[in-house]
Amino acid sequence: DIVMTQSPLSLAVIPGESASISCRSSQSLLHTNGNNYLDWYLQKPRQSPQLLIYLGSNRASGVPDRFNGSGSGTDFTLTITRVEADDVGVYYCMQGIKTPALTFGGGTKVEIK
Amino acid sequence: EEKLVESGGGFIQPGGSLRLSCAASGFSVGSHFMIWVRQGPGKGLETVSVIYIGGRRDYADSVKGRFALLRDSSNNTLHLQMNSLRVEDTAVYYCARAKHISFYGVEGLDVWGQGTTVTVSS
């Protein structure tokens, strides 16, 4: 299975500032079609995960442009600009290149300072 | 509105069986790659089982031989039959839909249910 490693485990952010989360995969997520099969999800407290970013950098429907995904191959970053109180929760990356064994990162907990 | 609703969770003793259901509305489960994901207490997300559009099913090694994923197209529902349950199967179980799947991979899980809790304990 592809191992997904996220860092940091947690971070506290002042509202209005930016936050970055790193995700590394044990194998390249860049396919021959030029797409990176890497998603980002946010699990708000007591809720199900929700899709934020797919194919590395595409925002899902309704996701504010404060959320940006970047990276390629094995190294990816989720950047949240102008952090708001509603952004708190646990962020997960997930690889979609190796089915059926879709694997998730361990999660990064984002809190507000 | 595209929606998934899970049900069937509960408290069960080790060795017992449970059948989870995932009812879809607003889309057809037969037209999407579908997945069951679980989250143990205080833990991250783990793929349990998947079903492709063509009907092929796959399972995590930890549940292979014990769990079976069934698709009921007439009722637009997925079922996860869980047998020989173990304490380590305790988790919230979510079903989810892939936004798109191709030869190259899965592009995002864009619809998730609210989850159903399974507790395995003596």
Interface residues (C-beta under 8 A of the other chain):
Chain A: H31 T32 N33 N35 Y37 D39 Y41 S48 P49 Q50 L51 Y54 L55 A60 S61 Y92 M94 G96 I97 K98 T99 P100 A101 L102 T103 F104 G105 G106 G107
Chain B: F33 I35 V37 G44 L45 E46 T47 V50 D58 Y59 A60 Y94 A96 A98 K99 I101 Y104 G105 V106 E107 G108 L109 D110 W112 G113 Q114 G115
